[in-house]
Amino acid sequence: MALPVLSSSGVKFRRVLAHFPQELSLAFAYGSGVFRQAGPSAGHSENNMLDFVFAVDDSVTWHMMNLLKNKSHYSFLKVFGPKQISNIQSYGAGIYYNTLVPCNGRMIKYGVISTDALIDDLLHWKTLYVAGRLQKPVKILTQNENGKLQAALVSNLKSAVTAAFLMLPESFSEEDLYMQIAGLSYSGDFRMIIGEDRSKVQNIVKPNVPYFQKLYSNILQDCPQVVYKHHLGRLEIDKSPEGQFTQLMALPKNLQQKITSLVDPPGKNRDVEEILLQVAHDPDCGLVVHQGISGIVRSSSIVQSAKTILTAGAKKSVIYSVKKLYKMTKGWLKKTS
């Protein structure tokens, strides 16, 4: 199954790409500058920063070429050269961000991740950082013929559906499903307490349900564990212990390990399958899955945010944080007014 490509016919994204080295295995744009969102960002997408992720096969070579073309994008770390920049990239979520970069009359932020690190995150949810972004609508700008990457992109979407099923009741709406999926990568993210609008998930989903449908409708139609009433926008899933065990066994490896570490007392070292079978019979199965996801996201978001101080530099970090806090406060005031 091919991943649905939510590509843009707009020239502005490809004009941005033209400023960078072209050795990309995948490039996509995401966020409120690309897709309309409800809340404080509504109606102001032309003023919002454009967010990009570039996946590259060789990070050292790509940063070397980018330093030649766009040295001013980097913080003081540029003096250490491409090898050290790539080493710093490997920490946390495995992505290196340059932020608040003026480009073609807009402010942009772009992250660079190695193709191997991206595939690892998509398949195993090592950090759920970039994999989480790719569970929501994005605009694919370029993608090479890497079959392993293509399969990993689809696998990530299927895993998102499986995890969401485990945290939802027996019957629910399509919008409920997309809210659960969109919230996966925010579970446990400390920035949802400080720095992000707490209605962010709802603001992402509500105006973009058709885009979520384009991403997930084929997966839902092919899934044997769900009754997908597309015309009614309703779904019913198997919540029996047997059904939940099947879903737990299909989760990404790192999430399975997080769940087993939550349930299995230290020193017992039971088989993963045995532990997941116990969780499948637990009335709080969905809560355990949520806690496992939160554990993955919490650690990666903390390290990645700390890394931003280095990759963006102190001045840009302060400006970026102030903008996030302003957005969060604006959203909170709108809700209370």
C-alpha positions as CSV (number, residue, x, y, z in Angstrom):
1,M,0.0,0.0,0.0
2,A,1.4,3.4,-0.9
3,L,1.4,6.2,1.6
4,P,-1.2,8.9,0.6
5,V,0.8,11.9,-0.6
6,L,-0.7,15.1,0.6
7,S,1.5,17.1,-1.8
8,S,1.1,20.8,-2.4
9,S,0.7,22.4,-5.8
10,G,1.9,25.7,-4.3
11,V,5.2,26.9,-5.4
12,K,6.2,28.4,-2.1
13,F,7.3,25.2,-0.5
14,R,9.5,24.1,-3.5
15,R,11.0,27.6,-3.6
16,V,12.2,27.0,0.0
17,L,13.6,23.6,-0.9
18,A,15.6,25.2,-3.7
19,H,17.8,27.0,-1.1
20,F,19.1,23.7,0.3
21,P,21.3,20.8,-0.8
22,Q,19.0,18.5,-2.9
23,E,20.3,15.1,-1.5
24,L,17.0,14.4,0.3
25,S,15.4,11.0,0.8
26,L,12.2,12.8,2.1
27,A,11.2,16.3,2.7
28,F,7.9,17.5,4.1
29,A,6.2,20.6,5.5
30,Y,3.9,20.5,8.5
31,G,2.2,22.7,11.1
32,S,0.0,25.7,11.3
33,G,1.8,27.5,8.5
34,V,0.8,24.7,6.1
35,F,-2.5,23.3,7.4
36,R,-5.3,25.5,8.7
37,Q,-5.8,25.1,12.5
38,A,-8.5,26.3,14.8
39,G,-7.7,28.4,17.8
40,P,-5.2,31.3,18.0
41,S,-3.6,30.4,14.7
42,A,-6.9,30.4,12.7
43,G,-6.9,32.7,9.8
44,H,-3.3,33.7,10.2
45,S,-1.5,30.9,8.4
46,E,0.4,33.3,6.1
47,N,2.1,34.8,9.2
48,N,2.9,31.5,10.9
49,M,6.4,30.0,10.6
50,L,6.8,27.3,8.0
51,D,8.1,24.0,9.5
52,F,10.1,21.5,7.5
53,V,11.8,18.1,8.0
54,F,14.5,16.9,5.7
55,A,15.6,13.3,5.8
56,V,19.1,12.7,4.5
57,D,21.2,9.5,3.8
58,D,24.5,11.1,4.9
59,S,24.1,13.8,7.6
60,V,27.8,14.8,7.7
61,T,27.9,15.5,3.9
62,W,24.5,17.2,3.9
63,H,25.5,19.6,6.8
64,M,28.9,20.2,5.0
65,M,27.0,21.3,1.9
66,N,24.5,23.3,3.8
67,L,27.2,25.2,5.8
68,L,28.6,26.3,2.4
69,K,25.2,27.5,1.2
70,N,23.5,28.6,4.4
71,K,26.1,29.1,7.2
72,S,24.1,31.9,8.8
73,H,21.3,29.4,9.6
74,Y,23.4,27.8,12.2
75,S,24.2,28.8,15.8
76,F,27.7,29.1,17.2
77,L,27.9,25.3,16.6
78,K,28.9,26.0,13.0
79,V,32.5,26.7,14.1
80,F,32.8,23.0,15.1
81,G,32.0,21.8,11.6
82,P,29.6,19.2,10.0
83,K,30.9,16.2,11.9
84,Q,30.2,17.7,15.3
85,I,26.8,19.1,14.2
86,S,25.9,15.5,13.1
87,N,27.0,14.1,16.4
88,I,24.8,16.6,18.2
89,Q,21.9,15.7,15.8
90,S,22.1,12.1,17.0
91,Y,21.1,13.0,20.6
92,G,17.5,13.1,21.8
93,A,15.1,12.6,18.8
94,G,17.9,12.4,16.3
95,I,17.0,15.6,14.6
96,Y,18.9,18.9,14.3
97,Y,16.7,22.1,14.0
98,N,17.7,25.4,12.6
99,T,14.9,27.8,13.6
100,L,13.7,31.4,12.9
101,V,15.4,31.4,9.5
102,P,14.3,34.1,7.0
103,C,13.6,32.6,3.6
104,N,11.6,34.0,0.7
105,G,9.9,36.6,2.9
106,R,8.8,34.0,5.5
107,M,10.3,32.7,8.7
108,I,11.0,28.9,8.5
109,K,12.3,26.2,10.8
110,Y,13.8,23.0,9.4
111,G,15.0,19.8,11.0
112,V,17.5,17.4,9.6
113,I,17.3,13.7,10.4
114,S,19.2,10.7,9.0
115,T,17.1,8.4,6.9
116,D,18.2,5.4,9.1
117,A,17.1,7.3,12.3
118,L,13.8,8.2,10.7
119,I,13.1,4.6,9.7
120,D,14.0,3.4,13.2
121,D,11.5,5.9,14.7
122,L,8.8,5.0,12.3
123,L,9.1,1.3,12.8
124,H,9.9,1.1,16.5
125,W,8.8,4.4,18.0
126,K,12.2,5.0,19.5
127,T,11.3,8.7,20.3
128,L,7.9,9.2,18.5
129,Y,9.2,12.7,17.6
130,V,9.3,12.7,13.8
131,A,7.1,9.6,13.6
132,G,4.5,11.5,15.6
133,R,4.5,14.3,13.1
134,L,4.0,11.9,10.3
135,Q,0.9,10.4,12.0
136,K,-0.8,13.8,11.2
137,P,-1.3,15.4,7.8
138,V,1.9,16.7,6.2
139,K,2.8,18.0,2.8
140,I,5.3,15.6,1.1
141,L,7.5,17.8,-1.0
142,T,10.0,15.2,-2.3
143,Q,10.5,11.5,-1.7
144,N,13.0,9.1,-3.3
145,E,12.5,5.5,-4.2
146,N,13.6,4.0,-0.9
147,G,11.3,1.0,-0.4
148,K,12.3,0.5,3.2
149,L,11.4,4.1,4.0
150,Q,8.1,3.8,2.2
151,A,7.1,0.7,4.1
152,A,8.1,2.3,7.4
153,L,5.9,5.3,6.7
154,V,2.9,3.0,6.2
155,S,3.8,0.9,9.2
156,N,3.9,4.0,11.4
157,L,0.3,4.9,10.4
158,K,-0.9,1.4,11.1
159,S,0.8,1.5,14.5
160,A,-0.9,4.8,15.3
161,V,-4.3,3.2,14.6
162,T,-3.5,0.2,16.7
163,A,-2.4,2.3,19.7
164,A,-5.5,4.5,19.4
165,F,-7.8,1.5,19.3
166,L,-6.4,0.3,22.6
167,M,-7.2,3.6,24.3
168,L,-10.7,4.0,22.8
169,P,-14.0,2.4,23.9
170,E,-15.8,-0.2,21.8
171,S,-17.7,2.3,19.7
172,F,-16.5,5.8,18.8
173,S,-16.6,8.4,16.1
174,E,-14.1,8.9,13.3
175,E,-13.1,12.3,14.8
176,D,-12.5,10.6,18.2
177,L,-10.1,8.3,16.5
178,Y,-8.2,11.1,14.8
179,M,-8.1,13.1,18.1
180,Q,-6.5,10.0,19.8
181,I,-4.0,9.6,17.0
182,A,-3.1,13.3,16.8
183,G,-2.5,13.3,20.6
184,L,-0.1,10.3,20.7
185,S,3.0,12.4,20.1
186,Y,1.9,15.0,22.7
187,S,1.3,12.5,25.5
188,G,3.9,13.2,28.2
189,D,5.4,16.2,26.3
190,F,6.2,18.7,29.0
191,R,5.8,21.5,26.4
192,M,2.0,20.9,26.5
193,I,2.2,22.3,30.1
194,I,4.6,25.1,29.3
195,G,4.8,26.5,25.8
196,E,1.9,25.0,23.8
197,D,-1.8,25.7,23.5
198,R,-3.5,22.9,25.5
199,S,-6.2,22.7,22.9
200,K,-3.6,22.0,20.2
201,V,-4.8,18.5,19.4
202,Q,-8.4,19.6,18.9
203,N,-7.2,22.6,16.9
204,I,-5.2,20.3,14.6
205,V,-8.0,17.7,14.0
206,K,-11.2,19.7,13.6
207,P,-10.4,21.7,10.5
208,N,-8.5,18.8,8.9
209,V,-10.7,15.7,9.2
210,P,-10.7,15.2,5.4
211,Y,-6.9,15.1,5.4
212,F,-6.9,12.5,8.3
213,Q,-9.4,10.5,6.3
214,K,-7.1,10.5,3.3
215,L,-4.3,9.2,5.4
216,Y,-6.2,6.5,7.3
217,S,-9.3,5.4,5.4
218,N,-7.5,2.6,3.5
219,I,-6.0,1.2,6.7
220,L,-9.3,1.3,8.4
221,Q,-11.1,-0.5,5.5
222,D,-8.5,-3.2,5.4
223,C,-8.3,-3.7,9.2
224,P,-10.0,-7.0,10.3
225,Q,-10.6,-5.8,13.9
226,V,-12.8,-2.8,13.1
227,V,-16.2,-2.3,11.6
228,Y,-15.8,1.0,9.7
229,K,-19.1,2.7,9.0
230,H,-17.7,5.3,6.7
231,H,-21.0,6.8,5.8
232,L,-21.9,7.4,9.4
233,G,-18.4,8.3,10.5
234,R,-18.5,5.6,13.2
235,L,-16.3,2.7,14.1
236,E,-16.6,-0.4,16.3
237,I,-13.7,-2.5,17.5
238,D,-13.0,-5.8,19.3
239,K,-12.4,-5.0,22.9
240,S,-12.2,-8.6,24.1
241,P,-9.0,-9.7,25.8
242,E,-8.1,-11.7,22.7
243,G,-8.7,-8.7,20.4
244,Q,-6.6,-6.4,22.7
245,F,-3.8,-9.0,22.9
246,T,-3.6,-9.1,19.1
247,Q,-3.4,-5.3,19.1
248,L,-0.7,-5.2,21.8
249,M,1.4,-7.7,19.9
250,A,1.2,-5.5,16.8
251,L,2.6,-2.4,18.7
252,P,6.0,-1.0,17.9
253,K,8.9,-2.8,19.7
254,N,9.9,0.2,21.9
255,L,6.3,0.7,23.1
256,Q,6.0,-3.0,24.0
257,Q,9.1,-2.7,26.1
258,K,7.9,0.4,27.9
259,I,4.6,-1.4,28.7
260,T,6.4,-4.5,30.0
261,S,8.7,-2.4,32.2
262,L,5.6,-0.6,33.7
263,V,3.8,-3.9,34.5
264,D,6.6,-6.4,35.2
265,P,8.3,-6.0,38.7
266,P,12.1,-5.7,38.5
267,G,13.9,-9.0,38.6
268,K,11.0,-11.1,37.3
269,N,12.0,-11.0,33.7
270,R,8.9,-12.6,32.3
271,D,8.4,-13.1,28.6
272,V,7.0,-10.1,26.7
273,E,4.1,-12.1,25.3
274,E,3.1,-13.3,28.8
275,I,3.1,-9.7,30.1
276,L,1.1,-8.3,27.2
277,L,-1.4,-11.1,27.6
278,Q,-1.8,-9.9,31.3
279,V,-2.3,-6.3,30.1
280,A,-4.9,-7.4,27.5
281,H,-7.0,-8.8,30.4
282,D,-6.5,-5.6,32.5
283,P,-9.5,-3.2,32.6
284,D,-7.0,-0.4,32.5
285,C,-5.2,-1.7,29.4
286,G,-5.7,1.6,27.6
287,L,-4.2,3.6,30.5
288,V,-1.1,1.3,30.5
289,V,-0.6,1.9,26.8
290,H,-1.0,5.7,27.3
291,Q,1.6,5.6,30.1
292,G,4.0,3.7,27.9
293,I,3.6,6.3,25.1
294,S,4.0,9.1,27.6
295,G,7.3,7.6,28.8
296,I,8.7,7.6,25.3
297,V,7.6,11.1,24.4
298,R,8.6,12.7,27.8
299,S,12.2,11.7,27.6
300,S,12.7,12.6,23.9
301,S,10.9,15.9,24.2
302,I,13.0,17.0,27.2
303,V,16.4,16.1,25.6
304,Q,15.3,17.7,22.3
305,S,14.2,20.9,23.9
306,A,17.5,21.2,25.8
307,K,19.3,20.6,22.6
308,T,17.4,23.5,21.0
309,I,19.3,25.9,23.2
310,L,22.5,24.8,21.5
311,T,21.2,24.4,17.9
312,A,19.2,27.6,17.9
313,G,21.5,29.7,20.1
314,A,20.4,31.6,23.3
315,K,18.8,34.6,21.5
316,K,16.7,32.5,19.0
317,S,15.7,30.1,21.8
318,V,14.3,32.9,23.9
319,I,12.4,34.5,20.9
320,Y,11.0,31.1,19.9
321,S,9.9,30.3,23.5
322,V,8.3,33.7,24.0
323,K,6.3,33.2,20.7
324,K,5.1,29.7,22.0
325,L,4.1,31.2,25.4
326,Y,2.2,34.0,23.6
327,K,0.3,31.5,21.5
328,M,-0.5,29.4,24.6
329,T,-1.7,32.4,26.5
330,K,-3.8,33.6,23.6
331,G,-5.5,30.2,23.3
332,W,-6.2,30.1,27.1
333,L,-7.7,33.7,27.1
334,K,-9.9,32.8,24.1
335,K,-11.2,29.7,26.0
336,T,-12.0,31.7,29.2
337,S,-13.5,34.7,27.5
